[in-house]
């Protein structure tokens, strides 16, 4: 397998991790809405995964940058910039006292990220298959 195929395989795996994290986030927000989970439990559970999710996205974007895959890099930069902006402005962690006021915004963000990671999953999978086919020729 070529380096390109390995990179896209890594991208598929890491993106699948972020995809499952976003599904988990959306389920947890829905559980909070239906009052199945305590506010403090929700914040403690989700705050643990917010920085790793952003770190995985940053690592993946950096890998596309140093390897020169410009299309994948350009597709990933908006989410990376959004995550960096939230972290720099210290808005990335969930606050138990404010969560009900901002729940709709967090759910919308979760669904948008879920859609992004779903589309990128298929893009990476397609790119990996093309790299493997190109390698055979």
N, CA, C and O atoms as CSV, one atom per row, in Angstrom:
chain,resi,resn,atom,element,x,y,z
A,1,UNK,N,N,0.841,-1.181,0.000
A,1,UNK,CA,C,0.000,0.000,0.000
A,1,UNK,C,C,0.882,1.238,0.000
A,1,UNK,O,O,1.923,1.283,0.655
A,2,UNK,N,N,0.446,2.231,-0.741
A,2,UNK,CA,C,1.214,3.473,-0.845
A,2,UNK,C,C,0.959,4.351,0.374
A,2,UNK,O,O,0.065,4.089,1.179
A,3,UNK,N,N,1.768,5.396,0.486
A,3,UNK,CA,C,1.601,6.345,1.580
A,3,UNK,C,C,0.266,7.047,1.541
A,3,UNK,O,O,-0.332,7.329,2.580
A,4,UNK,N,N,-0.205,7.330,0.328
A,4,UNK,CA,C,-1.504,7.986,0.172
A,4,UNK,C,C,-2.624,7.097,0.705
A,4,UNK,O,O,-3.520,7.572,1.402
A,5,UNK,N,N,-2.571,5.821,0.379
A,5,UNK,CA,C,-3.606,4.889,0.847
A,5,UNK,C,C,-3.563,4.753,2.370
A,5,UNK,O,O,-4.605,4.694,3.023
A,6,UNK,N,N,-2.347,4.705,2.933
A,6,UNK,CA,C,-2.226,4.629,4.395
A,6,UNK,C,C,-2.783,5.878,5.070
A,6,UNK,O,O,-3.448,5.793,6.102
A,7,UNK,N,N,-2.506,7.032,4.481
A,7,UNK,CA,C,-3.010,8.280,5.059
A,7,UNK,C,C,-4.531,8.315,5.033
A,7,UNK,O,O,-5.164,8.712,6.012
A,8,UNK,N,N,-5.114,7.904,3.923
A,8,UNK,CA,C,-6.571,7.915,3.851
A,8,UNK,C,C,-7.189,6.816,4.724
A,8,UNK,O,O,-8.301,6.983,5.223
A,9,UNK,N,N,-6.495,5.715,4.911
A,9,UNK,CA,C,-6.971,4.697,5.843
A,9,UNK,C,C,-6.978,5.254,7.273
A,9,UNK,O,O,-7.936,5.059,8.022
A,10,UNK,N,N,-5.897,5.949,7.636
A,10,UNK,CA,C,-5.842,6.603,8.939
A,10,UNK,C,C,-6.954,7.634,9.071
A,10,UNK,O,O,-7.572,7.758,10.128
A,11,UNK,N,N,-7.206,8.372,7.994
A,11,UNK,CA,C,-8.266,9.381,8.006
A,11,UNK,C,C,-9.636,8.729,8.191
A,11,UNK,O,O,-10.475,9.257,8.920
A,12,UNK,N,N,-9.868,7.600,7.548
A,12,UNK,CA,C,-11.144,6.889,7.702
A,12,UNK,C,C,-11.324,6.463,9.155
A,12,UNK,O,O,-12.401,6.635,9.724
A,13,UNK,N,N,-10.284,5.915,9.749
A,13,UNK,CA,C,-10.377,5.422,11.130
A,13,UNK,C,C,-10.583,6.575,12.100
A,13,UNK,O,O,-11.473,6.515,12.949
A,14,UNK,N,N,-9.769,7.629,11.985
A,14,UNK,CA,C,-9.899,8.765,12.900
A,14,UNK,C,C,-11.225,9.494,12.707
A,14,UNK,O,O,-11.831,9.957,13.674
A,15,UNK,N,N,-11.664,9.593,11.480
A,15,UNK,CA,C,-12.946,10.235,11.216
A,15,UNK,C,C,-14.093,9.398,11.772
A,15,UNK,O,O,-15.089,9.949,12.240
A,16,UNK,N,N,-13.964,8.079,11.725
A,16,UNK,CA,C,-14.989,7.211,12.309
A,16,UNK,C,C,-15.060,7.424,13.819
A,16,UNK,O,O,-16.146,7.402,14.399
A,17,UNK,N,N,-13.913,7.629,14.456
A,17,UNK,CA,C,-13.895,7.932,15.892
A,17,UNK,C,C,-14.657,9.226,16.159
A,17,UNK,O,O,-15.503,9.274,17.052
A,18,UNK,N,N,-14.364,10.275,15.391
A,18,UNK,CA,C,-15.072,11.540,15.568
A,18,UNK,C,C,-16.559,11.406,15.226
A,18,UNK,O,O,-17.399,12.048,15.856
A,19,UNK,N,N,-16.879,10.597,14.257
A,19,UNK,CA,C,-18.277,10.364,13.894
A,19,UNK,C,C,-19.031,9.726,15.055
A,19,UNK,O,O,-20.134,10.155,15.393
A,20,UNK,N,N,-18.441,8.709,15.662
A,20,UNK,CA,C,-19.085,8.054,16.795
A,20,UNK,C,C,-19.173,8.993,17.996
A,20,UNK,O,O,-20.146,8.949,18.749
A,21,UNK,N,N,-18.163,9.837,18.176
A,21,UNK,CA,C,-18.229,10.820,19.263
A,21,UNK,C,C,-19.394,11.785,19.060
A,21,UNK,O,O,-20.083,12.132,20.019
A,22,UNK,N,N,-19.615,12.217,17.835
A,22,UNK,CA,C,-20.717,13.138,17.578
A,22,UNK,C,C,-22.069,12.457,17.776
A,22,UNK,O,O,-23.014,13.087,18.251
A,23,UNK,N,N,-22.171,11.183,17.420
A,23,UNK,CA,C,-23.398,10.436,17.688
A,23,UNK,C,C,-23.628,10.353,19.188
A,23,UNK,O,O,-24.751,10.525,19.661
A,24,UNK,N,N,-22.561,10.089,19.937
A,24,UNK,CA,C,-22.640,10.039,21.395
A,24,UNK,C,C,-23.096,11.379,21.960
A,24,UNK,O,O,-23.944,11.425,22.851
A,25,UNK,N,N,-22.532,12.472,21.443
A,25,UNK,CA,C,-22.917,13.812,21.907
A,25,UNK,C,C,-24.408,14.064,21.671
A,25,UNK,O,O,-25.108,14.539,22.565
A,26,UNK,N,N,-24.886,13.750,20.481
A,26,UNK,CA,C,-26.288,13.998,20.139
A,26,UNK,C,C,-27.206,13.142,21.012
A,26,UNK,O,O,-28.244,13.620,21.470
A,27,UNK,N,N,-26.836,11.900,21.243
A,27,UNK,CA,C,-27.637,11.035,22.112
A,27,UNK,C,C,-27.672,11.580,23.531
A,27,UNK,O,O,-28.721,11.573,24.175
A,28,UNK,N,N,-26.539,12.048,24.016
A,28,UNK,CA,C,-26.485,12.594,25.376
A,28,UNK,C,C,-27.333,13.864,25.490
A,28,UNK,O,O,-28.012,14.061,26.498
A,29,UNK,N,N,-27.303,14.715,24.480
A,29,UNK,CA,C,-28.147,15.921,24.505
A,29,UNK,C,C,-29.623,15.544,24.507
A,29,UNK,O,O,-30.426,16.169,25.199
A,30,UNK,N,N,-29.977,14.527,23.736
A,30,UNK,CA,C,-31.367,14.074,23.711
A,30,UNK,C,C,-31.767,13.470,25.055
A,30,UNK,O,O,-32.893,13.658,25.517
A,31,UNK,N,N,-30.846,12.750,25.672
A,31,UNK,CA,C,-31.119,12.203,26.999
A,31,UNK,C,C,-31.336,13.312,28.020
A,31,UNK,O,O,-32.186,13.188,28.901
A,32,UNK,N,N,-30.585,14.377,27.909
A,32,UNK,CA,C,-30.774,15.509,28.822
A,32,UNK,C,C,-32.138,16.156,28.592
A,32,UNK,O,O,-32.823,16.534,29.543
A,33,UNK,N,N,-32.523,16.279,27.339
A,33,UNK,CA,C,-33.826,16.864,27.005
A,33,UNK,C,C,-34.980,16.042,27.576
A,33,UNK,O,O,-35.977,16.590,28.046
A,34,UNK,N,N,-34.829,14.725,27.526
A,34,UNK,CA,C,-35.873,13.838,28.041
A,34,UNK,C,C,-35.726,13.582,29.540
A,34,UNK,O,O,-36.510,12.835,30.125
A,35,UNK,N,N,-34.731,14.197,30.151
A,35,UNK,CA,C,-34.481,14.105,31.586
A,35,UNK,C,C,-34.077,12.690,32.018
A,35,UNK,O,O,-34.439,12.237,33.104
A,36,UNK,N,N,-33.326,12.002,31.157
A,36,UNK,CA,C,-32.815,10.688,31.511
A,36,UNK,C,C,-31.458,10.783,32.193
A,36,UNK,O,O,-30.997,9.811,32.792
A,37,UNK,N,N,-30.816,11.938,32.109
A,37,UNK,CA,C,-29.471,12.105,32.646
A,37,UNK,C,C,-29.393,13.413,33.426
A,37,UNK,O,O,-30.066,14.393,33.106
A,38,UNK,N,N,-28.579,13.399,34.427
A,38,UNK,CA,C,-28.325,14.564,35.262
A,38,UNK,C,C,-27.474,15.577,34.491
A,38,UNK,O,O,-26.641,15.189,33.672
A,39,UNK,N,N,-27.678,16.849,34.745
A,39,UNK,CA,C,-26.928,17.908,34.057
A,39,UNK,C,C,-25.432,17.788,34.334
A,39,UNK,O,O,-24.615,17.933,33.425
A,40,UNK,N,N,-25.084,17.529,35.569
A,40,UNK,CA,C,-23.667,17.442,35.933
A,40,UNK,C,C,-23.010,16.213,35.319
A,40,UNK,O,O,-21.852,16.272,34.905
A,41,UNK,N,N,-23.737,15.100,35.258
A,41,UNK,CA,C,-23.197,13.907,34.612
A,41,UNK,C,C,-22.951,14.152,33.129
A,41,UNK,O,O,-21.927,13.741,32.584
A,42,UNK,N,N,-23.895,14.823,32.486
A,42,UNK,CA,C,-23.738,15.131,31.064
A,42,UNK,C,C,-22.488,15.975,30.831
A,42,UNK,O,O,-21.667,15.656,29.971
A,43,UNK,N,N,-22.352,17.037,31.592
A,43,UNK,CA,C,-21.202,17.931,31.401
A,43,UNK,C,C,-19.886,17.211,31.690
A,43,UNK,O,O,-18.910,17.391,30.961
A,44,UNK,N,N,-19.851,16.410,32.734
A,44,UNK,CA,C,-18.623,15.675,33.055
A,44,UNK,C,C,-18.279,14.662,31.973
A,44,UNK,O,O,-17.109,14.505,31.624
A,45,UNK,N,N,-19.279,13.976,31.442
A,45,UNK,CA,C,-19.017,12.984,30.392
A,45,UNK,C,C,-18.575,13.641,29.089
A,45,UNK,O,O,-17.601,13.206,28.474
A,46,UNK,N,N,-19.278,14.677,28.668
A,46,UNK,CA,C,-18.977,15.271,27.365
A,46,UNK,C,C,-17.727,16.141,27.388
A,46,UNK,O,O,-16.995,16.188,26.399
A,47,UNK,N,N,-17.470,16.823,28.486
A,47,UNK,CA,C,-16.272,17.677,28.554
A,47,UNK,C,C,-14.991,16.869,28.422
A,47,UNK,O,O,-13.967,17.399,27.993
A,48,UNK,N,N,-15.037,15.588,28.787
A,48,UNK,CA,C,-13.851,14.745,28.651
A,48,UNK,C,C,-13.487,14.505,27.195
A,48,UNK,O,O,-12.319,14.284,26.875
A,49,UNK,N,N,-14.473,14.546,26.313
A,49,UNK,CA,C,-14.239,14.198,24.912
A,49,UNK,C,C,-14.112,15.390,23.978
A,49,UNK,O,O,-13.812,15.206,22.799
A,50,UNK,N,N,-14.328,16.600,24.461
A,50,UNK,CA,C,-14.332,17.758,23.571
A,50,UNK,C,C,-12.926,18.066,23.049
A,50,UNK,O,O,-12.747,18.241,21.844
A,51,UNK,N,N,-11.945,18.135,23.918
A,51,UNK,CA,C,-10.580,18.423,23.465
A,51,UNK,C,C,-9.977,17.284,22.638
A,51,UNK,O,O,-9.329,17.563,21.628
A,52,UNK,N,N,-10.160,16.008,23.019
A,52,UNK,CA,C,-9.647,14.947,22.132
A,52,UNK,C,C,-10.266,14.972,20.742
A,52,UNK,O,O,-9.584,14.697,19.754
A,53,UNK,N,N,-11.562,15.301,20.655
A,53,UNK,CA,C,-12.214,15.390,19.344
A,53,UNK,C,C,-11.573,16.491,18.495
A,53,UNK,O,O,-11.320,16.301,17.305
A,54,UNK,N,N,-11.317,17.634,19.118
A,54,UNK,CA,C,-10.667,18.730,18.395
A,54,UNK,C,C,-9.215,18.374,18.061
A,54,UNK,O,O,-8.711,18.756,17.004
A,55,UNK,N,N,-8.548,17.653,18.949
A,55,UNK,CA,C,-7.166,17.235,18.703
A,55,UNK,C,C,-7.048,16.269,17.539
A,55,UNK,O,O,-6.127,16.373,16.730
A,56,UNK,N,N,-7.976,15.333,17.454
A,56,UNK,CA,C,-7.976,14.381,16.330
A,56,UNK,C,C,-8.199,15.124,15.024
A,56,UNK,O,O,-7.547,14.837,14.020
A,57,UNK,N,N,-9.119,16.077,15.039
A,57,UNK,CA,C,-9.387,16.872,13.835
A,57,UNK,C,C,-8.150,17.689,13.443
A,57,UNK,O,O,-7.816,17.782,12.262
A,58,UNK,N,N,-7.478,18.275,14.423
A,58,UNK,CA,C,-6.277,19.068,14.143
A,58,UNK,C,C,-5.159,18.178,13.602
A,58,UNK,O,O,-4.461,18.564,12.664
A,59,UNK,N,N,-4.983,16.997,14.183
A,59,UNK,CA,C,-3.949,16.070,13.714
A,59,UNK,C,C,-4.197,15.654,12.276
A,59,UNK,O,O,-3.278,15.621,11.458
A,60,UNK,N,N,-5.444,15.338,11.976
A,60,UNK,CA,C,-5.795,14.923,10.619
A,60,UNK,C,C,-5.552,16.047,9.621
A,60,UNK,O,O,-5.022,15.812,8.535
A,61,UNK,N,N,-5.934,17.259,9.981
A,61,UNK,CA,C,-5.718,18.408,9.103
A,61,UNK,C,C,-4.225,18.652,8.903
A,61,UNK,O,O,-3.787,18.956,7.794
A,62,UNK,N,N,-3.446,18.519,9.975
A,62,UNK,CA,C,-1.995,18.692,9.878
A,62,UNK,C,C,-1.373,17.632,8.973
A,62,UNK,O,O,-0.458,17.932,8.205
A,63,UNK,N,N,-1.863,16.400,9.057
A,63,UNK,CA,C,-1.339,15.340,8.200
A,63,UNK,C,C,-1.619,15.631,6.720
A,63,UNK,O,O,-0.777,15.363,5.862
A,64,UNK,N,N,-2.791,16.173,6.429
A,64,UNK,CA,C,-3.082,16.536,5.043
A,64,UNK,C,C,-2.205,17.702,4.594
A,64,UNK,O,O,-1.817,17.767,3.428
A,65,UNK,N,N,-1.891,18.615,5.500
A,65,UNK,CA,C,-1.044,19.754,5.165
A,65,UNK,C,C,0.372,19.305,4.828
A,65,UNK,O,O,0.913,19.696,3.794
A,66,UNK,N,N,0.977,18.492,5.683
A,66,UNK,CA,C,2.381,18.121,5.443
A,66,UNK,C,C,2.533,17.145,4.280
A,66,UNK,O,O,3.615,17.035,3.704
A,67,UNK,N,N,1.460,16.434,3.930
A,67,UNK,CA,C,1.536,15.508,2.799
A,67,UNK,C,C,1.046,16.120,1.488
A,67,UNK,O,O,1.155,15.496,0.433
A,68,UNK,N,N,0.511,17.328,1.550
A,68,UNK,CA,C,0.137,18.037,0.341
A,68,UNK,C,C,-1.165,17.590,-0.301
A,68,UNK,O,O,-1.308,17.692,-1.519
A,69,UNK,N,N,-2.111,17.100,0.476
A,69,UNK,CA,C,-3.419,16.747,-0.054
A,69,UNK,C,C,-4.339,17.939,0.150
A,69,UNK,O,O,-5.032,18.044,1.162
A,70,UNK,N,N,-4.331,18.823,-0.814
A,70,UNK,CA,C,-4.934,20.146,-0.673
A,70,UNK,C,C,-6.455,20.128,-0.615
A,70,UNK,O,O,-7.053,20.929,0.103
A,71,UNK,N,N,-7.082,19.239,-1.349
A,71,UNK,CA,C,-8.549,19.185,-1.327
A,71,UNK,C,C,-9.034,18.768,0.060
A,71,UNK,O,O,-9.936,19.391,0.620
A,72,UNK,N,N,-8.442,17.725,0.606
A,72,UNK,CA,C,-8.810,17.278,1.952
A,72,UNK,C,C,-8.477,18.348,2.986
A,72,UNK,O,O,-9.226,18.542,3.944
A,73,UNK,N,N,-7.366,19.036,2.798
A,73,UNK,CA,C,-6.980,20.104,3.720
A,73,UNK,C,C,-8.000,21.242,3.690
A,73,UNK,O,O,-8.421,21.728,4.740
A,74,UNK,N,N,-8.391,21.660,2.510
A,74,UNK,CA,C,-9.349,22.770,2.390
A,74,UNK,C,C,-10.711,22.380,2.965
A,74,UNK,O,O,-11.405,23.218,3.540
A,75,UNK,N,N,-11.092,21.117,2.813
A,75,UNK,CA,C,-12.363,20.667,3.379
A,75,UNK,C,C,-12.327,20.629,4.913
A,75,UNK,O,O,-13.359,20.810,5.559
A,76,UNK,N,N,-11.149,20.396,5.492
A,76,UNK,CA,C,-11.033,20.278,6.947
A,76,UNK,C,C,-10.753,21.595,7.658
A,76,UNK,O,O,-10.990,21.702,8.861
A,77,UNK,N,N,-10.259,22.589,6.952
A,77,UNK,CA,C,-9.874,23.850,7.597
A,77,UNK,C,C,-11.044,24.562,8.285
A,77,UNK,O,O,-10.843,25.081,9.383
A,78,UNK,N,N,-12.252,24.620,7.712
A,78,UNK,CA,C,-13.327,25.332,8.424
A,78,UNK,C,C,-13.647,24.746,9.807
A,78,UNK,O,O,-13.829,25.497,10.765
A,79,UNK,N,N,-13.718,23.425,9.916
A,79,UNK,CA,C,-13.998,22.818,11.215
A,79,UNK,C,C,-12.834,23.020,12.173
A,79,UNK,O,O,-13.040,23.251,13.365
A,80,UNK,N,N,-11.617,22.935,11.659
A,80,UNK,CA,C,-10.448,23.195,12.507
A,80,UNK,C,C,-10.461,24.624,13.020
A,80,UNK,O,O,-10.194,24.861,14.198
A,81,UNK,N,N,-10.769,25.581,12.152
A,81,UNK,CA,C,-10.830,26.981,12.566
A,81,UNK,C,C,-11.935,27.196,13.596
A,81,UNK,O,O,-11.752,27.954,14.549
A,82,UNK,N,N,-13.069,26.542,13.415
A,82,UNK,CA,C,-14.167,26.657,14.371
A,82,UNK,C,C,-13.753,26.106,15.737
A,82,UNK,O,O,-14.007,26.728,16.769
A,83,UNK,N,N,-13.115,24.934,15.733
A,83,UNK,CA,C,-12.663,24.345,16.993
A,83,UNK,C,C,-11.613,25.204,17.677
A,83,UNK,O,O,-11.656,25.381,18.895
A,84,UNK,N,N,-10.673,25.737,16.912
A,84,UNK,CA,C,-9.633,26.599,17.489
A,84,UNK,C,C,-10.262,27.857,18.062
A,84,UNK,O,O,-9.883,28.296,19.148
A,85,UNK,N,N,-11.213,28.442,17.352
A,85,UNK,CA,C,-11.892,29.641,17.838
A,85,UNK,C,C,-12.607,29.374,19.165
A,85,UNK,O,O,-12.544,30.192,20.083
A,86,UNK,N,N,-13.283,28.234,19.263
A,86,UNK,CA,C,-13.962,27.905,20.512
A,86,UNK,C,C,-12.975,27.702,21.652
A,86,UNK,O,O,-13.241,28.125,22.777
A,87,UNK,N,N,-11.852,27.069,21.386
A,87,UNK,CA,C,-10.872,26.807,22.434
A,87,UNK,C,C,-10.179,28.101,22.865
A,87,UNK,O,O,-9.976,28.332,24.057
A,88,UNK,N,N,-9.819,28.941,21.897
A,88,UNK,CA,C,-9.149,30.208,22.222
A,88,UNK,C,C,-10.079,31.124,23.026
A,88,UNK,O,O,-9.635,31.786,23.964
A,89,UNK,N,N,-11.356,31.162,22.664
A,89,UNK,CA,C,-12.316,32.005,23.378
A,89,UNK,C,C,-12.870,31.341,24.635
A,89,UNK,O,O,-13.736,31.901,25.307
A,90,UNK,N,N,-12.371,30.148,24.951
A,90,UNK,CA,C,-12.761,29.400,26.143
A,90,UNK,C,C,-14.261,29.093,26.165
A,90,UNK,O,O,-14.889,29.143,27.223
A,91,UNK,N,N,-14.828,28.778,25.014
A,91,UNK,CA,C,-16.245,28.402,24.898
A,91,UNK,C,C,-16.408,26.905,24.665
A,91,UNK,O,O,-17.523,26.445,24.415
A,92,UNK,N,N,-15.338,26.144,24.741
A,92,UNK,CA,C,-15.399,24.748,24.323
A,92,UNK,C,C,-16.004,23.815,25.367
A,92,UNK,O,O,-16.541,22.771,24.998
A,93,UNK,N,N,-15.939,24.147,26.639
A,93,UNK,CA,C,-16.468,23.274,27.674
A,93,UNK,C,C,-17.933,23.583,27.959
A,93,UNK,O,O,-18.372,24.727,27.843
A,94,UNK,N,N,-18.675,22.556,28.329
A,94,UNK,CA,C,-20.078,22.719,28.670
A,94,UNK,C,C,-20.187,23.155,30.130
A,94,UNK,O,O,-19.475,22.645,30.995
A,95,UNK,N,N,-21.072,24.091,30.391
A,95,UNK,CA,C,-21.299,24.610,31.734
A,95,UNK,C,C,-22.639,24.081,32.233
A,95,UNK,O,O,-23.668,24.270,31.585
A,96,UNK,N,N,-22.622,23.419,33.387
A,96,UNK,CA,C,-23.840,22.803,33.918
A,96,UNK,C,C,-24.908,23.833,34.250
A,96,UNK,O,O,-26.099,23.525,34.210
A,97,UNK,N,N,-24.498,25.048,34.575
A,97,UNK,CA,C,-25.488,26.072,34.933
A,97,UNK,C,C,-26.114,26.723,33.712
A,97,UNK,O,O,-27.175,27.336,33.820
A,98,UNK,N,N,-25.479,26.603,32.552
A,98,UNK,CA,C,-25.960,27.252,31.333
A,98,UNK,C,C,-26.474,26.275,30.281
A,98,UNK,O,O,-26.943,26.698,29.224
A,99,UNK,N,N,-26.394,24.981,30.552
A,99,UNK,CA,C,-26.633,23.997,29.491
A,99,UNK,C,C,-28.062,24.038,28.953
A,99,UNK,O,O,-28.269,23.850,27.754
A,100,UNK,N,N,-29.046,24.279,29.808
A,100,UNK,CA,C,-30.419,24.301,29.303
A,100,UNK,C,C,-30.683,25.511,28.418
A,100,UNK,O,O,-31.491,25.444,27.492
A,101,UNK,N,N,-30.011,26.601,28.699
A,101,UNK,CA,C,-30.169,27.800,27.872
A,101,UNK,C,C,-29.522,27.613,26.504
A,101,UNK,O,O,-30.004,28.161,25.512
A,102,UNK,N,N,-28.445,26.849,26.442
A,102,UNK,CA,C,-27.681,26.689,25.199
A,102,UNK,C,C,-27.841,25.301,24.580
A,102,UNK,O,O,-27.095,24.945,23.667
A,103,UNK,N,N,-28.791,24.522,25.059
A,103,UNK,CA,C,-28.931,23.147,24.579
A,103,UNK,C,C,-29.254,23.077,23.089
A,103,UNK,O,O,-28.706,22.234,22.378
A,104,UNK,N,N,-30.128,23.945,22.614
A,104,UNK,CA,C,-30.477,23.927,21.184
A,104,UNK,C,C,-29.253,24.227,20.318
A,104,UNK,O,O,-29.065,23.611,19.269
A,105,UNK,N,N,-28.429,25.166,20.755
A,105,UNK,CA,C,-27.204,25.495,20.013
A,105,UNK,C,C,-26.236,24.310,20.001
A,105,UNK,O,O,-25.635,24.013,18.969
A,106,UNK,N,N,-26.083,23.642,21.130
A,106,UNK,CA,C,-25.176,22.492,21.201
A,106,UNK,C,C,-25.695,21.330,20.350
A,106,UNK,O,O,-24.908,20.632,19.710
A,107,UNK,N,N,-27.005,21.123,20.341
A,107,UNK,CA,C,-27.561,20.068,19.502
A,107,UNK,C,C,-27.353,20.379,18.026
A,107,UNK,O,O,-27.007,19.496,17.240
A,108,UNK,N,N,-27.565,21.637,17.654
A,108,UNK,CA,C,-27.357,22.028,16.251
A,108,UNK,C,C,-25.895,21.825,15.861
A,108,UNK,O,O,-25.603,21.305,14.784
A,109,UNK,N,N,-24.978,22.234,16.735
A,109,UNK,CA,C,-23.553,22.034,16.468
A,109,UNK,C,C,-23.240,20.548,16.328
A,109,UNK,O,O,-22.482,20.157,15.440
A,110,UNK,N,N,-23.815,19.720,17.192
A,110,UNK,CA,C,-23.591,18.280,17.123
A,110,UNK,C,C,-24.088,17.680,15.822
A,110,UNK,O,O,-23.416,16.838,15.227
A,111,UNK,N,N,-25.269,18.110,15.375
A,111,UNK,CA,C,-25.802,17.592,14.112
A,111,UNK,C,C,-24.981,18.068,12.912
A,111,UNK,O,O,-24.776,17.313,11.963
A,112,UNK,N,N,-24.515,19.312,12.952
A,112,UNK,CA,C,-23.683,19.816,11.845
A,112,UNK,C,C,-22.362,19.054,11.789
A,112,UNK,O,O,-21.924,18.646,10.714
A,113,UNK,N,N,-21.731,18.861,12.940
A,113,UNK,CA,C,-20.480,18.096,12.966
A,113,UNK,C,C,-20.716,16.648,12.565
A,113,UNK,O,O,-19.875,16.041,11.902
A,114,UNK,N,N,-21.842,16.099,12.959
A,114,UNK,CA,C,-22.185,14.729,12.569
A,114,UNK,C,C,-22.298,14.624,11.050
A,114,UNK,O,O,-21.762,13.692,10.450
A,115,UNK,N,N,-22.989,15.571,10.432
A,115,UNK,CA,C,-23.099,15.584,8.978
A,115,UNK,C,C,-21.755,15.765,8.303
A,115,UNK,O,O,-21.466,15.111,7.300
A,116,UNK,N,N,-20.924,16.656,8.848
A,116,UNK,CA,C,-19.593,16.880,8.287
A,116,UNK,C,C,-18.767,15.603,8.338
A,116,UNK,O,O,-18.168,15.209,7.337
A,117,UNK,N,N,-18.730,14.960,9.491
A,117,UNK,CA,C,-17.916,13.747,9.633
A,117,UNK,C,C,-18.461,12.601,8.790
A,117,UNK,O,O,-17.695,11.764,8.312
A,118,UNK,N,N,-19.767,12.557,8.607
A,118,UNK,CA,C,-20.346,11.523,7.754
A,118,UNK,C,C,-19.927,11.733,6.298
A,118,UNK,O,O,-19.522,10.786,5.624
A,119,UNK,N,N,-20.025,12.951,5.824
A,119,UNK,CA,C,-19.592,13.241,4.447
A,119,UNK,C,C,-18.096,12.991,4.272
A,119,UNK,O,O,-17.667,12.417,3.271
A,120,UNK,N,N,-17.311,13.426,5.250
A,120,UNK,CA,C,-15.864,13.241,5.148
A,120,UNK,C,C,-15.480,11.763,5.220
A,120,UNK,O,O,-14.505,11.345,4.597
A,121,UNK,N,N,-16.239,10.976,5.973
A,121,UNK,CA,C,-15.975,9.545,6.040
A,121,UNK,C,C,-16.039,8.931,4.645
A,121,UNK,O,O,-15.150,8.176,4.252
A,122,UNK,N,N,-17.086,9.255,3.904
A,122,UNK,CA,C,-17.226,8.705,2.558
A,122,UNK,C,C,-16.206,9.306,1.594
A,122,UNK,O,O,-15.744,8.623,0.680
A,123,UNK,N,N,-15.851,10.575,1.789
A,123,UNK,CA,C,-14.810,11.180,0.956
A,123,UNK,C,C,-13.470,10.470,1.175
A,123,UNK,O,O,-12.769,10.151,0.215
A,124,UNK,N,N,-13.119,10.226,2.443
A,124,UNK,CA,C,-11.852,9.542,2.742
A,124,UNK,C,C,-11.876,8.105,2.231
A,124,UNK,O,O,-10.875,7.610,1.713
A,125,UNK,N,N,-13.005,7.445,2.376
A,125,UNK,CA,C,-13.120,6.073,1.898
A,125,UNK,C,C,-12.954,6.026,0.377
A,125,UNK,O,O,-12.243,5.170,-0.148
A,126,UNK,N,N,-13.613,6.947,-0.321
A,126,UNK,CA,C,-13.477,7.025,-1.779
A,126,UNK,C,C,-12.025,7.320,-2.169
A,126,UNK,O,O,-11.485,6.697,-3.083
A,127,UNK,N,N,-11.403,8.266,-1.477
A,127,UNK,CA,C,-10.015,8.624,-1.789
A,127,UNK,C,C,-9.071,7.459,-1.537
A,127,UNK,O,O,-8.119,7.254,-2.290
A,128,UNK,N,N,-9.329,6.698,-0.488
A,128,UNK,CA,C,-8.488,5.528,-0.209
A,128,UNK,C,C,-8.638,4.487,-1.309
A,128,UNK,O,O,-7.649,3.903,-1.753
A,129,UNK,N,N,-9.866,4.254,-1.751
A,129,UNK,CA,C,-10.091,3.270,-2.813
A,129,UNK,C,C,-9.424,3.737,-4.108
A,129,UNK,O,O,-8.801,2.938,-4.808
A,130,UNK,N,N,-9.551,5.021,-4.428
A,130,UNK,CA,C,-8.886,5.539,-5.636
A,130,UNK,C,C,-7.378,5.391,-5.535
A,130,UNK,O,O,-6.725,5.039,-6.517
A,131,UNK,N,N,-6.811,5.658,-4.353
A,131,UNK,CA,C,-5.360,5.503,-4.168
A,131,UNK,C,C,-4.940,4.053,-4.339
A,131,UNK,O,O,-3.886,3.784,-4.915
A,132,UNK,N,N,-5.739,3.115,-3.852
A,132,UNK,CA,C,-5.405,1.699,-3.994
A,132,UNK,C,C,-5.519,1.255,-5.447
A,132,UNK,O,O,-4.695,0.471,-5.917
A,133,UNK,N,N,-6.520,1.742,-6.160
A,133,UNK,CA,C,-6.671,1.382,-7.575
A,133,UNK,C,C,-5.538,1.988,-8.398
A,133,UNK,O,O,-4.993,1.337,-9.289
A,134,UNK,N,N,-5.186,3.240,-8.094
A,134,UNK,CA,C,-4.091,3.906,-8.804
A,134,UNK,C,C,-2.770,3.187,-8.569
A,134,UNK,O,O,-1.914,3.151,-9.452
A,135,UNK,N,N,-2.606,2.623,-7.396
A,135,UNK,CA,C,-1.375,1.889,-7.052
A,135,UNK,C,C,-1.245,0.605,-7.873
A,135,UNK,O,O,-0.141,0.209,-8.245
A,136,UNK,N,N,-2.386,-0.043,-8.152
A,136,UNK,CA,C,-2.351,-1.294,-8.922
A,136,UNK,C,C,-1.952,-1.060,-10.367
A,136,UNK,O,O,-1.318,-1.922,-10.975
A,137,UNK,N,N,-2.308,0.083,-10.928
A,137,UNK,CA,C,-2.018,0.356,-12.350
A,137,UNK,C,C,-0.598,0.656,-12.595
A,137,UNK,O,O,-0.208,0.904,-13.736
